[in-house]
Amino acid sequence: MNPSSSPQQPITATMQVEDLVREYPDAVGLLMREHIVCIKCGEPYWGTIGDLIESKGMDVAGMLARLNAALNKS
């Protein structure tokens, strides 16, 4: 992420995974550490980040809060 750019909008459950990967490339590694694979065979998962997190049986709001907090520290 570019520190000189304006602050980015928080990641929300309705954000498409394709947009997340493009706008927040650091999020990919963070999600992988949580065992959430958002890129498979070089292509982003189709759907929203909320749907992807929910499909793993995880708390969507909690995961988004952790993800946004980690990205804001970068």
PDB file with one MODEL, atoms N, CA, C and O in Angstrom:
MODEL        1
ATOM      1  N   MET A   1       0.839  -1.183   0.000  1.00  0.00           N
ATOM      2  CA  MET A   1       0.000   0.000   0.000  1.00  0.00           C
ATOM      3  C   MET A   1       0.880   1.241   0.000  1.00  0.00           C
ATOM      4  O   MET A   1       1.977   1.244   0.557  1.00  0.00           O
ATOM      5  N   ASN A   2       0.399   2.247  -0.607  1.00  0.00           N
ATOM      6  CA  ASN A   2       1.155   3.469  -0.735  1.00  0.00           C
ATOM      7  C   ASN A   2       0.813   4.404   0.422  1.00  0.00           C
ATOM      8  O   ASN A   2      -0.317   4.885   0.511  1.00  0.00           O
ATOM      9  N   PRO A   3       1.791   4.672   1.325  1.00  0.00           N
ATOM     10  CA  PRO A   3       1.485   5.507   2.482  1.00  0.00           C
ATOM     11  C   PRO A   3       1.133   6.944   2.131  1.00  0.00           C
ATOM     12  O   PRO A   3       0.515   7.635   2.941  1.00  0.00           O
ATOM     13  N   SER A   4       1.509   7.410   0.949  1.00  0.00           N
ATOM     14  CA  SER A   4       1.214   8.794   0.583  1.00  0.00           C
ATOM     15  C   SER A   4      -0.187   8.956   0.002  1.00  0.00           C
ATOM     16  O   SER A   4      -0.657  10.076  -0.194  1.00  0.00           O
ATOM     17  N   SER A   5      -0.850   7.836  -0.271  1.00  0.00           N
ATOM     18  CA  SER A   5      -2.197   7.937  -0.830  1.00  0.00           C
ATOM     19  C   SER A   5      -3.205   8.243   0.272  1.00  0.00           C
ATOM     20  O   SER A   5      -2.918   8.094   1.460  1.00  0.00           O
ATOM     21  N   SER A   6      -4.391   8.674  -0.149  1.00  0.00           N
ATOM     22  CA  SER A   6      -5.429   8.961   0.840  1.00  0.00           C
ATOM     23  C   SER A   6      -5.872   7.661   1.491  1.00  0.00           C
ATOM     24  O   SER A   6      -5.706   6.589   0.909  1.00  0.00           O
ATOM     25  N   PRO A   7      -6.436   7.744   2.700  1.00  0.00           N
ATOM     26  CA  PRO A   7      -6.862   6.526   3.393  1.00  0.00           C
ATOM     27  C   PRO A   7      -7.879   5.753   2.562  1.00  0.00           C
ATOM     28  O   PRO A   7      -8.767   6.336   1.940  1.00  0.00           O
ATOM     29  N   GLN A   8      -7.735   4.447   2.564  1.00  0.00           N
ATOM     30  CA  GLN A   8      -8.646   3.609   1.810  1.00  0.00           C
ATOM     31  C   GLN A   8      -9.909   3.364   2.622  1.00  0.00           C
ATOM     32  O   GLN A   8      -9.909   3.431   3.851  1.00  0.00           O
ATOM     33  N   GLN A   9     -10.979   3.079   1.901  1.00  0.00           N
ATOM     34  CA  GLN A   9     -12.241   2.738   2.542  1.00  0.00           C
ATOM     35  C   GLN A   9     -12.087   1.377   3.210  1.00  0.00           C
ATOM     36  O   GLN A   9     -11.327   0.537   2.730  1.00  0.00           O
ATOM     37  N   PRO A  10     -12.790   1.153   4.296  1.00  0.00           N
ATOM     38  CA  PRO A  10     -12.692  -0.158   4.944  1.00  0.00           C
ATOM     39  C   PRO A  10     -13.256  -1.262   4.060  1.00  0.00           C
ATOM     40  O   PRO A  10     -14.134  -1.028   3.229  1.00  0.00           O
ATOM     41  N   ILE A  11     -12.742  -2.451   4.255  1.00  0.00           N
ATOM     42  CA  ILE A  11     -13.244  -3.625   3.566  1.00  0.00           C
ATOM     43  C   ILE A  11     -14.582  -3.990   4.196  1.00  0.00           C
ATOM     44  O   ILE A  11     -14.707  -4.050   5.420  1.00  0.00           O
ATOM     45  N   THR A  12     -15.573  -4.230   3.355  1.00  0.00           N
ATOM     46  CA  THR A  12     -16.902  -4.597   3.841  1.00  0.00           C
ATOM     47  C   THR A  12     -17.281  -5.972   3.299  1.00  0.00           C
ATOM     48  O   THR A  12     -16.664  -6.471   2.358  1.00  0.00           O
ATOM     49  N   ALA A  13     -18.292  -6.572   3.898  1.00  0.00           N
ATOM     50  CA  ALA A  13     -18.743  -7.910   3.502  1.00  0.00           C
ATOM     51  C   ALA A  13     -19.252  -7.941   2.064  1.00  0.00           C
ATOM     52  O   ALA A  13     -19.227  -8.995   1.428  1.00  0.00           O
ATOM     53  N   THR A  14     -19.712  -6.812   1.543  1.00  0.00           N
ATOM     54  CA  THR A  14     -20.280  -6.787   0.196  1.00  0.00           C
ATOM     55  C   THR A  14     -19.240  -6.540  -0.889  1.00  0.00           C
ATOM     56  O   THR A  14     -19.571  -6.533  -2.074  1.00  0.00           O
ATOM     57  N   MET A  15     -17.989  -6.337  -0.493  1.00  0.00           N
ATOM     58  CA  MET A  15     -16.924  -6.100  -1.470  1.00  0.00           C
ATOM     59  C   MET A  15     -16.636  -7.383  -2.242  1.00  0.00           C
ATOM     60  O   MET A  15     -16.486  -8.454  -1.653  1.00  0.00           O
ATOM     61  N   GLN A  16     -16.560  -7.263  -3.551  1.00  0.00           N
ATOM     62  CA  GLN A  16     -16.215  -8.407  -4.385  1.00  0.00           C
ATOM     63  C   GLN A  16     -14.762  -8.804  -4.123  1.00  0.00           C
ATOM     64  O   GLN A  16     -13.896  -7.943  -3.964  1.00  0.00           O
ATOM     65  N   VAL A  17     -14.499 -10.111  -4.078  1.00  0.00           N
ATOM     66  CA  VAL A  17     -13.144 -10.590  -3.816  1.00  0.00           C
ATOM     67  C   VAL A  17     -12.186 -10.067  -4.880  1.00  0.00           C
ATOM     68  O   VAL A  17     -11.048  -9.721  -4.563  1.00  0.00           O
ATOM     69  N   GLU A  18     -12.615 -10.006  -6.108  1.00  0.00           N
ATOM     70  CA  GLU A  18     -11.777  -9.487  -7.199  1.00  0.00           C
ATOM     71  C   GLU A  18     -11.332  -8.049  -6.896  1.00  0.00           C
ATOM     72  O   GLU A  18     -10.175  -7.700  -7.127  1.00  0.00           O
ATOM     73  N   ASP A  19     -12.233  -7.225  -6.387  1.00  0.00           N
ATOM     74  CA  ASP A  19     -11.892  -5.846  -6.030  1.00  0.00           C
ATOM     75  C   ASP A  19     -10.953  -5.808  -4.831  1.00  0.00           C
ATOM     76  O   ASP A  19     -10.022  -5.004  -4.793  1.00  0.00           O
ATOM     77  N   LEU A  20     -11.195  -6.669  -3.859  1.00  0.00           N
ATOM     78  CA  LEU A  20     -10.341  -6.737  -2.678  1.00  0.00           C
ATOM     79  C   LEU A  20      -8.900  -7.054  -3.083  1.00  0.00           C
ATOM     80  O   LEU A  20      -7.963  -6.403  -2.622  1.00  0.00           O
ATOM     81  N   VAL A  21      -8.732  -8.050  -3.942  1.00  0.00           N
ATOM     82  CA  VAL A  21      -7.398  -8.452  -4.386  1.00  0.00           C
ATOM     83  C   VAL A  21      -6.698  -7.309  -5.118  1.00  0.00           C
ATOM     84  O   VAL A  21      -5.499  -7.097  -4.938  1.00  0.00           O
ATOM     85  N   ARG A  22      -7.433  -6.585  -5.930  1.00  0.00           N
ATOM     86  CA  ARG A  22      -6.853  -5.487  -6.709  1.00  0.00           C
ATOM     87  C   ARG A  22      -6.540  -4.277  -5.820  1.00  0.00           C
ATOM     88  O   ARG A  22      -5.470  -3.681  -5.942  1.00  0.00           O
ATOM     89  N   GLU A  23      -7.462  -3.915  -4.934  1.00  0.00           N
ATOM     90  CA  GLU A  23      -7.307  -2.704  -4.127  1.00  0.00           C
ATOM     91  C   GLU A  23      -6.495  -2.903  -2.846  1.00  0.00           C
ATOM     92  O   GLU A  23      -5.903  -1.956  -2.328  1.00  0.00           O
ATOM     93  N   TYR A  24      -6.470  -4.124  -2.343  1.00  0.00           N
ATOM     94  CA  TYR A  24      -5.781  -4.428  -1.081  1.00  0.00           C
ATOM     95  C   TYR A  24      -4.927  -5.684  -1.253  1.00  0.00           C
ATOM     96  O   TYR A  24      -5.230  -6.708  -0.641  1.00  0.00           O
ATOM     97  N   PRO A  25      -3.884  -5.637  -2.053  1.00  0.00           N
ATOM     98  CA  PRO A  25      -3.087  -6.846  -2.291  1.00  0.00           C
ATOM     99  C   PRO A  25      -2.510  -7.448  -1.008  1.00  0.00           C
ATOM    100  O   PRO A  25      -2.302  -8.660  -0.949  1.00  0.00           O
ATOM    101  N   ASP A  26      -2.248  -6.642   0.011  1.00  0.00           N
ATOM    102  CA  ASP A  26      -1.739  -7.173   1.277  1.00  0.00           C
ATOM    103  C   ASP A  26      -2.767  -8.052   1.981  1.00  0.00           C
ATOM    104  O   ASP A  26      -2.403  -8.868   2.828  1.00  0.00           O
ATOM    105  N   ALA A  27      -4.037  -7.899   1.646  1.00  0.00           N
ATOM    106  CA  ALA A  27      -5.084  -8.689   2.279  1.00  0.00           C
ATOM    107  C   ALA A  27      -4.982 -10.169   1.922  1.00  0.00           C
ATOM    108  O   ALA A  27      -5.407 -11.022   2.701  1.00  0.00           O
ATOM    109  N   VAL A  28      -4.430 -10.477   0.767  1.00  0.00           N
ATOM    110  CA  VAL A  28      -4.344 -11.873   0.322  1.00  0.00           C
ATOM    111  C   VAL A  28      -3.555 -12.712   1.329  1.00  0.00           C
ATOM    112  O   VAL A  28      -4.006 -13.785   1.731  1.00  0.00           O
ATOM    113  N   GLY A  29      -2.390 -12.231   1.731  1.00  0.00           N
ATOM    114  CA  GLY A  29      -1.576 -12.956   2.701  1.00  0.00           C
ATOM    115  C   GLY A  29      -2.246 -13.063   4.054  1.00  0.00           C
ATOM    116  O   GLY A  29      -2.166 -14.099   4.714  1.00  0.00           O
ATOM    117  N   LEU A  30      -2.908 -11.995   4.468  1.00  0.00           N
ATOM    118  CA  LEU A  30      -3.615 -12.014   5.747  1.00  0.00           C
ATOM    119  C   LEU A  30      -4.734 -13.045   5.740  1.00  0.00           C
ATOM    120  O   LEU A  30      -4.920 -13.768   6.718  1.00  0.00           O
ATOM    121  N   LEU A  31      -5.471 -13.114   4.654  1.00  0.00           N
ATOM    122  CA  LEU A  31      -6.547 -14.087   4.548  1.00  0.00           C
ATOM    123  C   LEU A  31      -6.009 -15.519   4.487  1.00  0.00           C
ATOM    124  O   LEU A  31      -6.600 -16.434   5.061  1.00  0.00           O
ATOM    125  N   MET A  32      -4.895 -15.703   3.794  1.00  0.00           N
ATOM    126  CA  MET A  32      -4.299 -17.038   3.703  1.00  0.00           C
ATOM    127  C   MET A  32      -3.886 -17.543   5.083  1.00  0.00           C
ATOM    128  O   MET A  32      -4.022 -18.731   5.379  1.00  0.00           O
ATOM    129  N   ARG A  33      -3.382 -16.644   5.925  1.00  0.00           N
ATOM    130  CA  ARG A  33      -3.008 -17.053   7.284  1.00  0.00           C
ATOM    131  C   ARG A  33      -4.228 -17.496   8.093  1.00  0.00           C
ATOM    132  O   ARG A  33      -4.095 -18.238   9.066  1.00  0.00           O
ATOM    133  N   GLU A  34      -5.400 -17.045   7.693  1.00  0.00           N
ATOM    134  CA  GLU A  34      -6.656 -17.451   8.342  1.00  0.00           C
ATOM    135  C   GLU A  34      -7.292 -18.635   7.612  1.00  0.00           C
ATOM    136  O   GLU A  34      -8.426 -19.015   7.903  1.00  0.00           O
ATOM    137  N   HIS A  35      -6.551 -19.217   6.657  1.00  0.00           N
ATOM    138  CA  HIS A  35      -7.008 -20.364   5.863  1.00  0.00           C
ATOM    139  C   HIS A  35      -8.182 -20.008   4.961  1.00  0.00           C
ATOM    140  O   HIS A  35      -9.054 -20.837   4.699  1.00  0.00           O
ATOM    141  N   ILE A  36      -8.191 -18.768   4.494  1.00  0.00           N
ATOM    142  CA  ILE A  36      -9.206 -18.317   3.546  1.00  0.00           C
ATOM    143  C   ILE A  36      -8.488 -18.064   2.228  1.00  0.00           C
ATOM    144  O   ILE A  36      -7.759 -17.083   2.083  1.00  0.00           O
ATOM    145  N   VAL A  37      -8.701 -18.954   1.278  1.00  0.00           N
ATOM    146  CA  VAL A  37      -8.048 -18.844  -0.023  1.00  0.00           C
ATOM    147  C   VAL A  37      -8.924 -17.988  -0.921  1.00  0.00           C
ATOM    148  O   VAL A  37     -10.060 -18.353  -1.227  1.00  0.00           O
ATOM    149  N   CYS A  38      -8.389 -16.845  -1.344  1.00  0.00           N
ATOM    150  CA  CYS A  38      -9.193 -15.956  -2.185  1.00  0.00           C
ATOM    151  C   CYS A  38      -8.708 -15.940  -3.628  1.00  0.00           C
ATOM    152  O   CYS A  38      -9.342 -15.333  -4.490  1.00  0.00           O
ATOM    153  N   ILE A  39      -7.577 -16.609  -3.895  1.00  0.00           N
ATOM    154  CA  ILE A  39      -7.088 -16.733  -5.268  1.00  0.00           C
ATOM    155  C   ILE A  39      -6.780 -18.198  -5.496  1.00  0.00           C
ATOM    156  O   ILE A  39      -6.047 -18.817  -4.724  1.00  0.00           O
ATOM    157  N   LYS A  40      -7.345 -18.752  -6.561  1.00  0.00           N
ATOM    158  CA  LYS A  40      -7.112 -20.149  -6.887  1.00  0.00           C
ATOM    159  C   LYS A  40      -6.763 -20.223  -8.367  1.00  0.00           C
ATOM    160  O   LYS A  40      -7.491 -19.702  -9.212  1.00  0.00           O
ATOM    161  N   CYS A  41      -5.668 -20.862  -8.668  1.00  0.00           N
ATOM    162  CA  CYS A  41      -5.199 -20.994 -10.059  1.00  0.00           C
ATOM    163  C   CYS A  41      -5.031 -19.616 -10.706  1.00  0.00           C
ATOM    164  O   CYS A  41      -5.299 -19.446 -11.896  1.00  0.00           O
ATOM    165  N   GLY A  42      -4.592 -18.652  -9.926  1.00  0.00           N
ATOM    166  CA  GLY A  42      -4.320 -17.318 -10.442  1.00  0.00           C
ATOM    167  C   GLY A  42      -5.540 -16.430 -10.615  1.00  0.00           C
ATOM    168  O   GLY A  42      -5.409 -15.282 -11.039  1.00  0.00           O
ATOM    169  N   GLU A  43      -6.710 -16.934 -10.299  1.00  0.00           N
ATOM    170  CA  GLU A  43      -7.940 -16.162 -10.460  1.00  0.00           C
ATOM    171  C   GLU A  43      -8.591 -15.929  -9.103  1.00  0.00           C
ATOM    172  O   GLU A  43      -8.624 -16.835  -8.270  1.00  0.00           O
ATOM    173  N   PRO A  44      -9.114 -14.713  -8.869  1.00  0.00           N
ATOM    174  CA  PRO A  44      -9.816 -14.458  -7.599  1.00  0.00           C
ATOM    175  C   PRO A  44     -11.100 -15.270  -7.493  1.00  0.00           C
ATOM    176  O   PRO A  44     -11.740 -15.590  -8.495  1.00  0.00           O
ATOM    177  N   TYR A  45     -11.458 -15.592  -6.264  1.00  0.00           N
ATOM    178  CA  TYR A  45     -12.736 -16.227  -5.958  1.00  0.00           C
ATOM    179  C   TYR A  45     -13.844 -15.303  -6.456  1.00  0.00           C
ATOM    180  O   TYR A  45     -13.758 -14.085  -6.298  1.00  0.00           O
ATOM    181  N   TRP A  46     -14.880 -15.878  -7.055  1.00  0.00           N
ATOM    182  CA  TRP A  46     -16.010 -15.078  -7.515  1.00  0.00           C
ATOM    183  C   TRP A  46     -17.025 -14.958  -6.403  1.00  0.00           C
ATOM    184  O   TRP A  46     -17.474 -15.967  -5.860  1.00  0.00           O
ATOM    185  N   GLY A  47     -17.386 -13.762  -6.062  1.00  0.00           N
ATOM    186  CA  GLY A  47     -18.361 -13.503  -5.015  1.00  0.00           C
ATOM    187  C   GLY A  47     -17.836 -12.446  -4.072  1.00  0.00           C
ATOM    188  O   GLY A  47     -16.830 -11.790  -4.341  1.00  0.00           O
ATOM    189  N   THR A  48     -18.530 -12.294  -2.968  1.00  0.00           N
ATOM    190  CA  THR A  48     -18.139 -11.260  -2.010  1.00  0.00           C
ATOM    191  C   THR A  48     -17.214 -11.841  -0.946  1.00  0.00           C
ATOM    192  O   THR A  48     -17.191 -13.049  -0.711  1.00  0.00           O
ATOM    193  N   ILE A  49     -16.461 -10.964  -0.316  1.00  0.00           N
ATOM    194  CA  ILE A  49     -15.580 -11.400   0.764  1.00  0.00           C
ATOM    195  C   ILE A  49     -16.409 -11.933   1.931  1.00  0.00           C
ATOM    196  O   ILE A  49     -15.986 -12.862   2.618  1.00  0.00           O
ATOM    197  N   GLY A  50     -17.576 -11.355   2.156  1.00  0.00           N
ATOM    198  CA  GLY A  50     -18.460 -11.847   3.213  1.00  0.00           C
ATOM    199  C   GLY A  50     -18.907 -13.276   2.953  1.00  0.00           C
ATOM    200  O   GLY A  50     -18.905 -14.106   3.862  1.00  0.00           O
ATOM    201  N   ASP A  51     -19.290 -13.567   1.711  1.00  0.00           N
ATOM    202  CA  ASP A  51     -19.701 -14.930   1.347  1.00  0.00           C
ATOM    203  C   ASP A  51     -18.541 -15.908   1.517  1.00  0.00           C
ATOM    204  O   ASP A  51     -18.736 -17.028   1.988  1.00  0.00           O
ATOM    205  N   LEU A  52     -17.355 -15.493   1.138  1.00  0.00           N
ATOM    206  CA  LEU A  52     -16.177 -16.348   1.244  1.00  0.00           C
ATOM    207  C   LEU A  52     -15.858 -16.660   2.702  1.00  0.00           C
ATOM    208  O   LEU A  52     -15.600 -17.812   3.049  1.00  0.00           O
ATOM    209  N   ILE A  53     -15.873 -15.646   3.550  1.00  0.00           N
ATOM    210  CA  ILE A  53     -15.597 -15.849   4.977  1.00  0.00           C
ATOM    211  C   ILE A  53     -16.669 -16.740   5.590  1.00  0.00           C
ATOM    212  O   ILE A  53     -16.361 -17.660   6.348  1.00  0.00           O
ATOM    213  N   GLU A  54     -17.922 -16.466   5.261  1.00  0.00           N
ATOM    214  CA  GLU A  54     -19.039 -17.257   5.796  1.00  0.00           C
ATOM    215  C   GLU A  54     -18.948 -18.716   5.353  1.00  0.00           C
ATOM    216  O   GLU A  54     -19.294 -19.621   6.112  1.00  0.00           O
ATOM    217  N   SER A  55     -18.481 -18.945   4.121  1.00  0.00           N
ATOM    218  CA  SER A  55     -18.367 -20.318   3.613  1.00  0.00           C
ATOM    219  C   SER A  55     -17.350 -21.134   4.403  1.00  0.00           C
ATOM    220  O   SER A  55     -17.369 -22.364   4.365  1.00  0.00           O
ATOM    221  N   LYS A  56     -16.466 -20.451   5.114  1.00  0.00           N
ATOM    222  CA  LYS A  56     -15.471 -21.113   5.957  1.00  0.00           C
ATOM    223  C   LYS A  56     -15.981 -21.295   7.381  1.00  0.00           C
ATOM    224  O   LYS A  56     -15.256 -21.796   8.240  1.00  0.00           O
ATOM    225  N   GLY A  57     -17.229 -20.890   7.638  1.00  0.00           N
ATOM    226  CA  GLY A  57     -17.818 -21.035   8.959  1.00  0.00           C
ATOM    227  C   GLY A  57     -17.262 -20.045   9.963  1.00  0.00           C
ATOM    228  O   GLY A  57     -17.305 -20.285  11.170  1.00  0.00           O
ATOM    229  N   MET A  58     -16.743 -18.935   9.469  1.00  0.00           N
ATOM    230  CA  MET A  58     -16.138 -17.930  10.338  1.00  0.00           C
ATOM    231  C   MET A  58     -17.091 -16.761  10.553  1.00  0.00           C
ATOM    232  O   MET A  58     -18.021 -16.542   9.776  1.00  0.00           O
ATOM    233  N   ASP A  59     -16.838 -16.020  11.623  1.00  0.00           N
ATOM    234  CA  ASP A  59     -17.597 -14.813  11.940  1.00  0.00           C
ATOM    235  C   ASP A  59     -17.180 -13.702  10.976  1.00  0.00           C
ATOM    236  O   ASP A  59     -16.040 -13.239  11.006  1.00  0.00           O
ATOM    237  N   VAL A  60     -18.100 -13.288  10.135  1.00  0.00           N
ATOM    238  CA  VAL A  60     -17.794 -12.296   9.091  1.00  0.00           C
ATOM    239  C   VAL A  60     -17.367 -10.969   9.707  1.00  0.00           C
ATOM    240  O   VAL A  60     -16.324 -10.425   9.342  1.00  0.00           O
ATOM    241  N   ALA A  61     -18.157 -10.446  10.632  1.00  0.00           N
ATOM    242  CA  ALA A  61     -17.849  -9.136  11.227  1.00  0.00           C
ATOM    243  C   ALA A  61     -16.498  -9.168  11.947  1.00  0.00           C
ATOM    244  O   ALA A  61     -15.710  -8.230  11.832  1.00  0.00           O
ATOM    245  N   GLY A  62     -16.235 -10.234  12.680  1.00  0.00           N
ATOM    246  CA  GLY A  62     -14.970 -10.344  13.403  1.00  0.00           C
ATOM    247  C   GLY A  62     -13.776 -10.426  12.471  1.00  0.00           C
ATOM    248  O   GLY A  62     -12.751  -9.786  12.709  1.00  0.00           O
ATOM    249  N   MET A  63     -13.907 -11.216  11.404  1.00  0.00           N
ATOM    250  CA  MET A  63     -12.803 -11.345  10.449  1.00  0.00           C
ATOM    251  C   MET A  63     -12.568 -10.030   9.725  1.00  0.00           C
ATOM    252  O   MET A  63     -11.420  -9.636   9.522  1.00  0.00           O
ATOM    253  N   LEU A  64     -13.629  -9.348   9.333  1.00  0.00           N
ATOM    254  CA  LEU A  64     -13.468  -8.055   8.660  1.00  0.00           C
ATOM    255  C   LEU A  64     -12.814  -7.035   9.584  1.00  0.00           C
ATOM    256  O   LEU A  64     -11.989  -6.236   9.141  1.00  0.00           O
ATOM    257  N   ALA A  65     -13.173  -7.057  10.862  1.00  0.00           N
ATOM    258  CA  ALA A  65     -12.561  -6.133  11.826  1.00  0.00           C
ATOM    259  C   ALA A  65     -11.062  -6.413  11.940  1.00  0.00           C
ATOM    260  O   ALA A  65     -10.256  -5.483  11.935  1.00  0.00           O
ATOM    261  N   ARG A  66     -10.685  -7.693  12.043  1.00  0.00           N
ATOM    262  CA  ARG A  66      -9.263  -8.039  12.135  1.00  0.00           C
ATOM    263  C   ARG A  66      -8.513  -7.658  10.863  1.00  0.00           C
ATOM    264  O   ARG A  66      -7.393  -7.149  10.920  1.00  0.00           O
ATOM    265  N   LEU A  67      -9.138  -7.907   9.721  1.00  0.00           N
ATOM    266  CA  LEU A  67      -8.522  -7.599   8.445  1.00  0.00           C
ATOM    267  C   LEU A  67      -8.316  -6.095   8.282  1.00  0.00           C
ATOM    268  O   LEU A  67      -7.233  -5.657   7.895  1.00  0.00           O
ATOM    269  N   ASN A  68      -9.345  -5.305   8.573  1.00  0.00           N
ATOM    270  CA  ASN A  68      -9.217  -3.848   8.474  1.00  0.00           C
ATOM    271  C   ASN A  68      -8.189  -3.303   9.450  1.00  0.00           C
ATOM    272  O   ASN A  68      -7.426  -2.402   9.104  1.00  0.00           O
ATOM    273  N   ALA A  69      -8.158  -3.836  10.663  1.00  0.00           N
ATOM    274  CA  ALA A  69      -7.180  -3.374  11.653  1.00  0.00           C
ATOM    275  C   ALA A  69      -5.760  -3.669  11.190  1.00  0.00           C
ATOM    276  O   ALA A  69      -4.875  -2.824  11.321  1.00  0.00           O
ATOM    277  N   ALA A  70      -5.538  -4.860  10.652  1.00  0.00           N
ATOM    278  CA  ALA A  70      -4.198  -5.225  10.189  1.00  0.00           C
ATOM    279  C   ALA A  70      -3.778  -4.368   9.000  1.00  0.00           C
ATOM    280  O   ALA A  70      -2.622  -3.952   8.919  1.00  0.00           O
ATOM    281  N   LEU A  71      -4.695  -4.100   8.083  1.00  0.00           N
ATOM    282  CA  LEU A  71      -4.350  -3.299   6.916  1.00  0.00           C
ATOM    283  C   LEU A  71      -4.112  -1.841   7.283  1.00  0.00           C
ATOM    284  O   LEU A  71      -3.318  -1.164   6.630  1.00  0.00           O
ATOM    285  N   ASN A  72      -4.783  -1.350   8.312  1.00  0.00           N
ATOM    286  CA  ASN A  72      -4.578   0.037   8.735  1.00  0.00           C
ATOM    287  C   ASN A  72      -3.233   0.232   9.412  1.00  0.00           C
ATOM    288  O   ASN A  72      -2.735   1.355   9.487  1.00  0.00           O
ATOM    289  N   LYS A  73      -2.639  -0.852   9.909  1.00  0.00           N
ATOM    290  CA  LYS A  73      -1.308  -0.775  10.528  1.00  0.00           C
ATOM    291  C   LYS A  73      -0.204  -0.723   9.471  1.00  0.00           C
ATOM    292  O   LYS A  73       0.905  -0.265   9.746  1.00  0.00           O
ATOM    293  N   SER A  74      -0.516  -1.200   8.250  1.00  0.00           N
ATOM    294  CA  SER A  74       0.496  -1.268   7.166  1.00  0.00           C
ATOM    295  C   SER A  74       0.889   0.113   6.703  1.00  0.00           C
ATOM    296  O   SER A  74       1.720   0.250   5.806  1.00  0.00           O
TER     297      SER A  74
ENDMDL
END
